[in-house]
Amino acid sequence: MKKKFQDVDREKRRKPGHLFHDAAEDRFHAQHKDMPTQAKAQINSPAYRLAYDDIDYLLADDQRPMRLLLELDKPEAKLKAHGIEHTVGIFGSARIHENNSYYQQAKELAALISSKSGCDGCPDLYVVTGGGPGIMEAANRGANEAGYESIGLNIVLPHEQYPNAYITPELCFRFHYFAIRKMHFLLRARAIVAFPGGFGTMDEVFEALTLVQTGKIEPLPILLFGSEYWQRLINFDVFIEEGMVNSDDLDCFAFVDDVKEVWEIIRQSMVD
């Protein structure tokens, strides 16, 4: 029997297992069907747009909960589809240049984590960074030049931050909400390594420390790379002296200065 409507791309868009048109197919029809002359005003009205195809509706203040959900779900779906279950977050300043020793050490560490994971009882580990320049670029570059995939979680900023060229393209994400971005840093984390950085790095480090201290996430290695920088920047003992934390709260993190030591701590945390 001849079909009443023929769409050459229909079979490509249709998902197996059911007869219903999917959202993409309805969007296609909404954009391409002939417009009745007598109904132009109705069809051109914003109210007539499909809700999920109405950018003004999606960007309205009232839809912030929906945007938060979408920003949580999209990377989650992509990472699951890619089979990624475990990550090591590498944080640090966007202002550190290639000739800086921390850049070279972050690059070396990412290559080591990528190449050593999956061996000796360790699960496959993927390096994840904030996706920008500096230490983030160094870590993605280390994984890339060693022949491994890595993840980048970029953020939209007033002065645009573009992704570095070493992130695996299929694993390069972009966020509006810092909170959801930080959640994705931790959802699969098996360890965090923080190189010297500024306010953004402090935010990421103290988010993780707070979640471990309060029992919201399971303990994991939180390693502050470059002990001289960190100890000069923050006198953690003041927290104890002033009664702001318990002495064992400082066991949530450790200072490290050697790339191989970092890997050994991470490895031991997973095989013990």
C-alpha positions in Angstrom: 0.0 0.0 0.0 1.3 3.4 -0.9 2.3 5.6 2.1 0.3 8.8 2.6 3.5 10.6 3.7 7.0 9.7 2.6 10.0 11.0 4.6 13.3 9.6 3.4 15.0 10.3 6.7 12.2 8.8 8.9 13.7 5.4 9.3 17.0 6.9 10.3 15.4 8.9 13.1 12.9 6.3 14.3 14.1 4.4 17.4 13.6 0.6 17.4 11.1 -1.0 19.7 8.0 1.3 19.4 5.7 2.8 16.8 5.5 6.3 18.2 7.3 9.2 16.5 10.2 10.4 18.6 10.7 14.1 19.5 13.2 14.7 16.7 10.7 13.4 14.2 7.9 15.7 15.5 10.3 18.6 15.4 11.1 17.8 11.8 7.4 17.8 10.9 6.7 21.0 12.8 9.4 22.8 10.9 8.7 21.4 7.4 4.9 21.0 7.0 3.0 23.4 4.8 1.6 26.4 6.5 -2.2 26.9 6.0 -2.8 30.5 4.8 -5.7 31.1 7.1 -3.6 30.0 10.2 -0.4 32.0 9.9 -1.0 34.1 13.0 -1.5 31.0 15.1 1.4 29.1 13.7 3.8 32.0 14.1 2.7 32.5 17.7 5.4 31.6 20.3 2.7 29.7 22.2 2.4 27.2 19.2 6.1 26.2 19.4 6.9 22.8 20.7 8.0 23.3 24.3 11.4 21.6 23.8 12.0 23.6 20.6 11.2 27.0 22.1 14.5 28.6 23.2 12.7 31.6 24.8 10.7 29.3 27.0 13.7 27.1 27.9 15.8 30.2 28.9 13.1 31.8 31.1 13.9 32.2 34.8 11.1 29.8 35.7 12.8 27.0 33.8 16.0 27.1 35.8 15.2 23.7 37.5 14.8 22.2 34.1 18.1 23.6 32.9 19.8 22.3 36.0 18.4 18.8 35.3 19.5 18.9 31.7 23.0 20.0 32.6 23.3 17.2 35.1 21.8 14.6 32.7 23.5 15.3 29.4 27.1 14.6 30.5 25.9 11.7 32.6 24.3 10.1 29.6 27.3 10.7 27.4 29.8 9.3 30.0 27.6 6.2 30.6 27.4 5.6 26.9 31.2 5.8 26.7 31.6 3.3 29.5 33.4 5.7 31.8 33.0 4.7 35.5 36.1 6.0 37.3 37.9 9.3 37.0 40.8 11.2 38.6 40.2 14.9 38.8 43.2 17.2 38.2 42.7 20.8 39.2 44.9 23.8 39.0 45.5 27.3 37.7 44.6 28.3 34.1 47.5 30.9 34.3 50.3 28.4 34.5 52.3 28.3 31.3 54.1 25.4 29.5 57.5 26.3 30.8 56.4 26.0 34.4 57.4 22.9 36.3 53.9 22.4 37.6 52.6 22.2 33.9 55.2 19.5 33.1 54.4 17.6 36.3 50.6 17.7 35.6 51.3 16.5 32.1 53.5 13.6 33.4 51.0 12.7 36.0 48.1 12.4 33.6 50.1 10.3 31.3 51.1 8.0 34.2 47.5 7.7 35.5 46.1 6.9 32.0 48.8 4.3 31.1 48.9 2.6 34.5 45.2 2.3 35.2 43.5 -1.0 34.3 46.6 -2.9 35.5 47.4 -4.7 38.8 43.8 -4.7 40.0 43.1 -1.0 39.3 40.0 0.0 37.3 40.3 2.0 34.1 40.7 5.6 35.1 40.1 8.7 33.0 41.7 12.0 33.7 39.1 14.8 34.0 39.9 18.5 34.1 38.1 21.9 33.9 38.9 21.8 30.2 40.7 25.1 30.0 44.4 26.2 29.7 47.2 26.0 32.2 47.2 22.9 34.4 44.0 21.7 32.8 45.6 21.7 29.4 48.7 20.0 30.7 46.7 17.1 32.2 44.6 16.6 29.0 47.7 16.9 27.0 49.5 14.3 29.0 46.7 11.8 28.5 46.4 12.7 24.8 50.1 12.4 24.0 50.2 9.0 25.8 47.4 7.8 23.5 44.5 7.9 26.0 41.2 9.6 26.2 40.4 12.3 28.8 37.5 14.5 29.8 37.1 18.3 29.9 34.4 20.1 31.8 34.4 23.7 30.5 32.4 26.5 32.0 30.8 29.6 30.2 32.5 32.7 31.6 32.1 36.5 30.8 35.5 36.3 29.2 35.1 33.2 27.1 37.0 30.1 28.2 37.6 27.8 25.2 38.4 24.1 25.6 42.0 23.1 25.1 42.9 21.1 22.0 43.9 17.9 23.9 40.4 16.9 25.3 38.8 13.9 23.6 36.2 15.7 21.5 33.4 13.3 22.4 34.2 13.9 26.1 34.3 17.7 26.0 31.4 19.3 27.9 30.3 22.8 28.6 28.4 24.1 31.7 26.6 27.2 32.8 26.3 26.1 36.4 29.4 25.8 38.5 27.5 23.6 41.0 26.6 21.0 38.4 30.1 21.1 36.9 31.6 20.4 40.4 29.1 17.5 40.9 30.4 15.9 37.7 34.0 16.2 38.9 33.0 14.1 41.9 30.3 11.6 40.6 33.0 9.2 39.3 36.0 10.4 41.2 38.4 7.9 42.7 41.0 10.6 43.5 41.6 14.4 43.2 44.9 16.0 42.6 45.0 19.8 43.1 48.0 21.7 41.7 48.6 25.3 42.6 45.7 27.6 41.6 43.5 30.5 42.5 39.9 31.0 43.6 38.5 28.4 41.3 40.9 25.7 42.5 40.2 26.6 46.1 36.5 26.3 45.4 36.9 22.8 43.9 39.3 21.6 46.7 37.1 22.8 49.6 34.0 21.5 48.0 35.6 18.0 48.0 37.0 18.4 51.5 33.6 19.5 52.9 31.8 16.6 51.3 34.3 14.1 52.8 34.3 15.8 56.2 30.5 15.8 56.4 30.1 12.2 55.1 28.2 13.2 51.9 30.7 11.3 49.8 33.0 8.3 50.6 36.6 9.2 51.5 39.0 9.4 48.6 42.6 10.6 48.1 42.6 14.4 48.0 46.2 15.3 47.1 47.6 18.9 47.2 50.5 18.9 44.8 53.3 21.3 45.7 53.5 21.3 49.4 55.5 24.6 49.6 52.7 26.5 47.8 49.9 25.0 49.7 51.5 25.3 53.2 52.5 28.9 52.4 49.0 29.7 51.1 46.9 28.2 53.9 47.9 27.5 57.5 45.6 24.5 58.0 46.7 24.2 61.7 44.8 27.4 62.4 41.5 25.5 61.9 42.5 23.2 64.8 44.0 25.9 67.0 40.7 27.9 66.7 38.5 24.8 67.2 37.0 25.0 63.8 37.7 21.4 62.8 38.8 18.2 64.5 42.4 17.2 64.2 41.4 14.1 62.2 39.7 16.3 59.6 43.1 17.2 58.3 43.5 13.5 57.4 41.1 14.2 54.5 44.0 15.4 52.4 47.7 15.0 52.0 50.6 17.2 50.6 52.5 15.6 47.7 55.5 16.7 45.6 56.3 13.7 43.4 54.3 12.4 40.5 55.1 8.7 41.2 54.1 9.2 44.8 50.7 10.5 43.7 50.2 7.4 41.5 51.2 5.1 44.3 48.7 6.7 46.7 45.9 6.4 44.1 46.8 2.8 43.3 46.9 1.8 46.9 43.6 3.4 47.6 41.9 1.2 45.0 43.6 -2.2 45.6 43.6 -2.2 49.4 
